[in-house]
């Protein structure tokens, strides 16, 4: 099978899929991307590079600046694909991430090649992430800007042959008239890598907590309101009063990945540490970590806090559960899809730092009870989010689309049904 994959970054969400496809000598895998770093490579996968001719103009109306960026990416991809086609490469299936732009004009180069789009998010001004926080109200201009941001995604929804969204919650955000051609299927977590290590102690090159019995963890790409960072910091103040021996380890960059930055230029870390008095000798900001060190952090976790607005579910939440973490998560739709309160984790009010701290203290107070929660958390991932389960389905879905079998086989259209929990 000939597969063309599209994403400005490499390998992005497609790492496991293209890794498996690239191992089969019967496949020819081409990844069209902006990422030209030679050290980023996967066996059996060729890169086809594109470079947009320019950045969006500063004078472009701010409603359509994201659309202009997508068009520029699409135009550059179109030119690269024309060269690929002239060289003799015609894909059996095209698979690309929608929204960035590279998928926009693939059908104009390869009209007979089926297109499957990875649909991560559809933007709404009301009812999901944008208006979630009453302390962060939208301006009148935001409603039109957010609606217009969907323009490249709507083009893909109309033009693609099939789509995939990682969770049922994310799929539900897309217009109902398009949901019938979108499968819900998570990317999958490597449960052989992310697995429990009973009795693990935390000792990193720059942090030794091997003497600590209570470690509370938080993981994020950045430190931002979208992932509940302010509420998390406030919860630490309450927790430190209750648990004088608890340490907190924060794996995240001091940046904003989603949502707005502070108008004064400060990071949310700076802002919150000025606002909330903490014993910083028991709070450890370790930045981003290599995977093997990140694994050590969550393997040693006594309680793991995961907060998010109603938005894209973070991979880290599933990775933590696979590792047997007791996740204290926000009672928001993306988390509620995975965590059932008191069964495989705990749910708390996103906006209640005191409730977050109280629940973490409960987890720390009941280590024997938490053995059942930890086992159930891992079982959930093994049953429903394991790479071993989902990767073959992912490949089968691509094969179905390549063969024009639409809708695809029923067993690859929806995630596995919940099969119950371990009893311990």
C-alpha positions as CSV (number, residue, x, y, z in Angstrom):
1,X,0.0,0.0,0.0
2,X,1.2,3.5,-0.8
3,X,0.4,6.0,2.0
4,X,0.8,9.7,2.0
5,X,0.7,11.4,5.5
6,X,0.4,15.1,6.0
7,X,1.3,17.3,9.0
8,X,3.5,20.4,9.4
9,X,5.3,18.7,12.2
10,X,6.9,15.2,12.2
11,X,5.8,12.7,13.3
12,X,3.1,14.3,15.4
13,X,0.1,12.1,16.2
14,X,1.1,9.6,13.5
15,X,4.3,8.3,15.0
16,X,3.0,4.8,15.9
17,X,1.0,4.4,12.7
18,X,3.7,5.3,10.3
19,X,6.2,3.4,12.4
20,X,4.2,0.2,11.9
21,X,3.4,0.9,8.2
22,X,7.1,1.6,7.5
23,X,8.2,-1.8,8.9
24,X,6.3,-3.6,6.1
25,X,8.4,-3.6,2.9
26,X,5.2,-3.9,0.9
27,X,4.3,-0.4,1.9
28,X,5.6,2.9,0.6
29,X,5.1,5.7,3.2
30,X,5.7,9.3,2.4
31,X,5.3,12.0,5.1
32,X,4.8,15.5,3.8
33,X,6.0,18.0,6.4
34,X,7.7,21.3,7.2
35,X,10.0,19.5,9.7
36,X,13.3,19.1,8.0
37,X,15.4,18.1,11.0
38,X,17.4,15.1,9.8
39,X,17.6,13.5,13.2
40,X,13.8,13.1,13.2
41,X,13.3,10.0,11.1
42,X,11.4,6.7,11.2
43,X,12.6,3.6,9.4
44,X,10.7,3.0,6.2
45,X,9.2,6.5,6.0
46,X,10.4,9.1,3.5
47,X,10.0,12.8,4.0
48,X,8.7,15.2,1.4
49,X,9.3,18.7,2.6
50,X,7.2,21.8,1.9
51,X,7.9,25.4,2.8
52,X,5.1,28.1,2.8
53,X,6.0,31.0,0.6
54,X,5.5,33.5,3.4
55,X,3.8,34.1,6.7
56,X,0.3,35.5,7.0
57,X,0.3,39.3,6.5
58,X,0.0,41.4,9.7
59,X,-2.6,43.5,8.0
60,X,-4.8,40.5,7.3
61,X,-8.1,40.7,9.2
62,X,-7.7,38.8,12.4
63,X,-10.7,36.7,11.8
64,X,-9.1,35.1,8.7
65,X,-5.4,35.1,9.7
66,X,-5.6,31.4,10.7
67,X,-7.3,30.6,7.3
68,X,-4.6,32.5,5.5
69,X,-1.9,30.5,7.3
70,X,-3.8,27.2,6.3
71,X,-4.0,28.3,2.7
72,X,-0.3,29.1,2.6
73,X,0.5,25.7,4.0
74,X,-2.0,24.1,1.6
75,X,-0.4,25.9,-1.4
76,X,3.1,24.8,-0.4
77,X,1.9,21.2,0.1
78,X,0.1,21.3,-3.3
79,X,3.4,22.2,-5.0
80,X,5.3,19.5,-3.2
81,X,2.7,16.9,-4.1
82,X,2.7,17.9,-7.8
83,X,6.5,17.0,-7.8
84,X,5.7,13.7,-6.0
85,X,3.1,12.9,-8.6
86,X,5.5,13.8,-11.5
87,X,8.0,11.4,-9.9
88,X,5.5,8.6,-10.2
89,X,4.1,8.5,-6.7
90,X,0.3,8.1,-6.4
91,X,-1.0,7.2,-3.0
92,X,-3.6,4.5,-2.3
93,X,-4.7,6.6,0.7
94,X,-3.9,10.1,2.1
95,X,-4.0,10.7,5.8
96,X,-3.6,14.2,7.2
97,X,-4.2,16.4,10.3
98,X,-7.0,18.8,9.5
99,X,-6.8,22.5,10.4
100,X,-3.2,23.3,9.6
101,X,-3.8,23.4,5.8
102,X,-1.7,20.7,4.2
103,X,-4.8,18.6,3.6
104,X,-6.7,21.4,1.8
105,X,-5.8,20.8,-1.8
106,X,-4.7,17.1,-1.9
107,X,-7.8,16.2,-3.9
108,X,-6.7,18.7,-6.5
109,X,-3.5,16.8,-7.1
110,X,-4.8,13.3,-6.4
111,X,-8.5,13.4,-7.2
112,X,-8.8,9.6,-7.2
113,X,-6.9,8.9,-3.9
114,X,-9.2,8.6,-0.8
115,X,-8.5,11.2,1.9
116,X,-8.8,10.5,5.6
117,X,-8.5,13.5,8.0
118,X,-7.5,13.5,11.6
119,X,-10.1,15.8,13.2
120,X,-8.8,16.9,16.5
121,X,-11.0,19.8,17.4
122,X,-13.9,21.9,16.1
123,X,-14.1,25.4,17.6
124,X,-17.2,26.7,19.4
125,X,-17.6,30.1,21.2
126,X,-20.3,28.6,23.4
127,X,-20.6,25.3,25.3
128,X,-17.0,24.0,25.4
129,X,-13.6,25.5,26.1
130,X,-13.9,29.1,25.0
131,X,-16.6,30.3,27.5
132,X,-15.9,27.8,30.2
133,X,-14.3,30.1,32.7
134,X,-16.7,32.9,33.9
135,X,-13.7,34.9,35.0
136,X,-12.4,34.9,31.4
137,X,-15.4,36.1,29.4
138,X,-15.3,36.4,25.6
139,X,-15.3,39.8,23.9
140,X,-18.0,40.4,21.3
141,X,-15.3,40.1,18.5
142,X,-14.3,36.6,19.7
143,X,-17.6,34.9,18.6
144,X,-17.0,35.8,14.9
145,X,-13.3,35.0,15.1
146,X,-13.9,31.6,16.6
147,X,-16.6,30.7,14.1
148,X,-14.3,31.7,11.2
149,X,-11.4,29.6,12.6
150,X,-13.3,26.5,11.5
151,X,-13.1,27.5,7.8
152,X,-10.2,25.1,6.8
153,X,-11.7,22.3,8.9
154,X,-15.1,22.7,7.2
155,X,-13.4,22.4,3.8
156,X,-11.8,19.2,4.9
157,X,-15.0,17.9,6.3
158,X,-16.7,18.4,3.0
159,X,-13.8,17.0,0.9
160,X,-12.5,14.1,2.9
161,X,-13.7,10.5,2.4
162,X,-13.5,9.7,6.0
163,X,-12.4,11.1,9.3
164,X,-11.0,10.1,12.7
165,X,-11.3,11.9,16.1
166,X,-9.4,10.7,19.2
167,X,-12.4,10.6,21.6
168,X,-16.1,10.6,21.5
169,X,-16.1,14.0,23.2
170,X,-13.9,15.5,20.5
171,X,-16.0,13.8,17.8
172,X,-19.2,15.3,19.3
173,X,-17.9,18.8,18.8
174,X,-18.1,18.5,15.0
175,X,-21.3,19.5,13.1
176,X,-23.9,16.6,13.4
177,X,-24.2,16.4,9.6
178,X,-20.6,15.4,9.4
179,X,-20.2,13.1,12.4
180,X,-21.5,10.1,10.4
181,X,-18.2,9.9,8.6
182,X,-15.9,10.3,11.6
183,X,-14.7,7.4,13.6
184,X,-13.8,7.9,17.3
185,X,-10.5,6.2,18.0
186,X,-7.7,7.2,20.4
187,X,-4.1,7.2,19.2
188,X,-3.2,4.6,21.8
189,X,-0.7,4.4,24.6
190,X,2.3,2.0,24.8
191,X,1.3,0.1,27.8
192,X,4.5,-1.9,27.8
193,X,6.4,1.4,28.3
194,X,3.9,3.1,30.5
195,X,3.4,0.5,33.2
196,X,3.5,0.5,37.0
197,X,6.6,0.0,39.1
198,X,5.5,-0.8,42.6
199,X,7.6,0.8,45.3
200,X,9.3,3.2,42.8
201,X,11.3,6.0,44.2
202,X,12.0,9.2,42.3
203,X,15.6,10.1,41.6
204,X,16.3,12.3,38.6
205,X,19.6,13.8,37.6
206,X,18.6,17.2,39.2
207,X,16.1,16.0,41.8
208,X,16.4,13.3,44.5
209,X,13.1,12.5,46.2
210,X,14.0,8.9,47.0
211,X,13.4,9.7,50.7
212,X,9.9,11.1,50.1
213,X,6.8,8.9,50.6
214,X,4.1,11.3,49.3
215,X,4.7,12.7,45.8
216,X,1.9,14.6,44.0
217,X,2.4,15.0,40.3
218,X,1.2,17.4,37.5
219,X,2.0,17.1,33.8
220,X,1.3,19.5,31.0
221,X,2.9,20.9,27.8
222,X,2.6,24.4,29.4
223,X,1.4,26.2,32.5
224,X,-1.9,27.7,31.5
225,X,-5.5,28.2,32.5
226,X,-6.7,25.7,29.9
227,X,-5.1,22.9,31.8
228,X,-6.1,24.3,35.2
229,X,-2.6,25.5,36.2
230,X,-3.9,28.4,38.4
231,X,-6.3,26.2,40.3
232,X,-3.7,23.6,40.7
233,X,-1.2,26.0,42.3
234,X,-4.0,27.2,44.6
235,X,-4.7,23.6,45.6
236,X,-1.1,23.1,46.6
237,X,-1.4,25.8,49.2
238,X,-4.3,23.9,50.8
239,X,-2.5,20.6,50.4
240,X,0.6,21.8,52.1
241,X,-1.4,22.7,55.2
242,X,-2.8,19.2,55.3
243,X,0.2,17.2,54.3
244,X,3.5,18.6,55.7
245,X,5.6,15.8,54.2
246,X,4.1,15.9,50.7
247,X,6.2,17.0,47.7
248,X,4.8,18.2,44.4
249,X,6.6,17.6,41.1
250,X,5.5,19.7,38.0
251,X,6.5,18.5,34.6
252,X,5.7,21.3,32.2
253,X,7.2,24.2,30.2
254,X,6.9,27.8,31.4
255,X,4.7,28.8,28.4
256,X,1.2,29.0,27.1
257,X,0.3,26.3,24.6
258,X,-3.5,26.9,24.6
259,X,-5.4,30.0,25.2
260,X,-4.3,33.5,26.1
261,X,-1.1,34.8,27.6
262,X,-1.1,37.3,30.4
263,X,-1.3,40.9,29.1
264,X,1.6,42.0,31.4
265,X,4.0,39.5,29.8
266,X,4.4,37.4,32.9
267,X,4.2,33.6,32.8
268,X,1.4,32.0,34.7
269,X,4.0,30.4,36.9
270,X,5.3,33.9,37.9
271,X,1.8,35.2,38.3
272,X,0.6,32.4,40.5
273,X,3.7,32.2,42.7
274,X,3.4,35.9,43.4
275,X,-0.3,35.4,44.3
276,X,-0.1,32.1,46.3
277,X,2.3,31.6,49.2
278,X,3.9,28.2,49.0
279,X,6.7,26.3,50.7
280,X,8.8,26.1,47.5
281,X,11.2,23.6,49.1
282,X,8.5,21.0,48.6
283,X,7.4,22.2,45.1
284,X,9.7,21.1,42.2
285,X,9.4,22.6,38.7
286,X,11.4,20.2,36.5
287,X,10.4,21.5,33.1
288,X,10.0,19.1,30.2
289,X,11.7,15.7,30.6
290,X,13.0,12.9,28.4
291,X,10.4,10.1,28.2
292,X,12.3,7.8,30.5
293,X,12.6,10.5,33.2
294,X,8.9,11.5,32.8
295,X,8.0,7.8,33.2
296,X,10.0,7.8,36.5
297,X,7.9,10.7,37.8
298,X,4.5,9.2,37.2
299,X,5.7,5.7,38.4
300,X,6.6,7.3,41.7
301,X,3.4,9.4,41.9
302,X,1.2,9.0,45.0
303,X,-1.6,11.1,43.4
304,X,-1.7,12.7,39.9
305,X,-3.7,15.9,39.2
306,X,-5.1,16.4,35.7
307,X,-7.3,19.4,35.1
308,X,-8.6,20.6,31.7
309,X,-11.3,22.8,30.3
310,X,-13.8,21.0,28.0
311,X,-11.1,20.6,25.3
312,X,-8.8,18.1,23.7
313,X,-7.9,15.3,26.1
314,X,-4.1,15.2,26.9
315,X,-2.1,12.1,26.1
316,X,-0.5,12.5,29.6
317,X,-3.8,11.6,31.3
318,X,-4.0,8.2,29.6
319,X,-0.3,7.6,30.1
320,X,-0.6,8.3,33.8
321,X,-3.5,5.9,34.1
322,X,-1.5,3.2,32.2
323,X,1.2,3.6,34.7
324,X,-1.2,3.0,37.6
325,X,-1.5,6.6,38.8
326,X,-4.4,7.6,41.0
327,X,-5.7,10.5,38.8
328,X,-7.6,13.3,40.5
329,X,-9.2,14.8,37.4
330,X,-11.5,17.7,36.6
331,X,-15.2,16.8,36.2
332,X,-15.2,18.0,32.6
333,X,-16.5,16.0,29.6
334,X,-13.1,14.9,28.1
335,X,-12.1,13.5,31.5
336,X,-15.5,12.1,32.4
337,X,-15.3,10.0,29.2
338,X,-12.3,8.1,30.7
339,X,-12.6,8.4,34.5
340,X,-15.5,7.1,36.5
341,X,-15.4,8.7,40.0
342,X,-14.3,6.3,42.7
343,X,-13.8,3.4,40.2
344,X,-10.7,4.2,38.2
345,X,-9.9,7.6,39.5
346,X,-11.5,10.6,41.1
347,X,-13.4,13.7,39.7
348,X,-13.3,17.1,41.2
349,X,-14.7,20.6,40.5
350,X,-12.2,22.3,38.1
351,X,-12.8,25.6,39.9
352,X,-12.4,24.3,43.5
353,X,-8.7,24.2,44.6
354,X,-9.9,23.2,48.1
355,X,-11.9,20.2,46.7
356,X,-8.8,19.2,44.7
357,X,-6.6,19.3,47.7
358,X,-9.1,17.5,49.9
359,X,-9.4,14.7,47.3
360,X,-5.6,14.4,47.0
361,X,-5.4,14.2,50.8
362,X,-7.9,11.4,50.8
363,X,-5.9,9.5,48.2
364,X,-2.8,9.9,50.4
365,X,-4.6,8.8,53.5
366,X,-5.9,5.6,51.9
367,X,-3.1,3.8,50.2
368,X,-4.7,0.3,50.5
369,X,-8.0,1.5,48.9
370,X,-6.0,3.1,46.1
371,X,-4.6,-0.2,45.0
372,X,-8.0,-1.0,43.5
373,X,-8.2,2.4,41.8
374,X,-4.7,2.0,40.4
375,X,-5.5,-1.5,39.0
376,X,-8.8,-0.2,37.5
377,X,-7.0,2.7,35.9
378,X,-4.5,0.5,34.2
379,X,-7.3,-2.0,33.2
380,X,-9.2,0.9,31.5
381,X,-6.2,1.7,29.4
382,X,-5.4,-1.9,28.6
383,X,-9.0,-2.5,27.5
384,X,-9.7,0.7,25.6
385,X,-6.6,2.9,25.0
386,X,-3.8,0.4,24.6
387,X,-1.6,0.7,21.5
388,X,-1.8,-3.1,21.2
389,X,-5.6,-2.9,20.8
390,X,-5.9,0.3,18.8
391,X,-2.9,0.3,16.4
392,X,-4.2,-2.7,14.4
393,X,-7.7,-1.1,14.2
394,X,-6.0,2.2,13.1
395,X,-4.3,0.3,10.2
396,X,-7.4,-1.5,9.4
397,X,-9.3,1.7,9.2
398,X,-6.8,3.1,6.7
399,X,-7.0,0.0,4.6
400,X,-10.8,0.3,4.6
401,X,-10.6,3.9,3.4
402,X,-7.9,3.0,0.8
403,X,-10.2,0.2,-0.5
404,X,-13.3,2.4,-0.6
405,X,-15.0,0.4,2.1
406,X,-17.1,3.2,3.5
407,X,-18.4,3.1,6.1
408,X,-15.5,1.0,7.4
409,X,-15.9,-2.2,9.3
410,X,-18.1,-1.7,12.3
411,X,-15.4,-2.9,14.7
412,X,-13.0,-0.1,13.7
413,X,-15.6,2.7,13.8
414,X,-15.9,3.0,17.6
415,X,-13.7,2.4,20.6
416,X,-13.9,-0.7,22.6
417,X,-16.8,-1.0,25.1
418,X,-16.0,-0.7,28.8
419,X,-15.6,-4.2,30.1
420,X,-15.7,-3.6,33.8
421,X,-13.1,-3.2,36.5
422,X,-10.8,-5.3,38.5
423,X,-11.8,-6.2,42.0
424,X,-9.1,-6.1,44.6
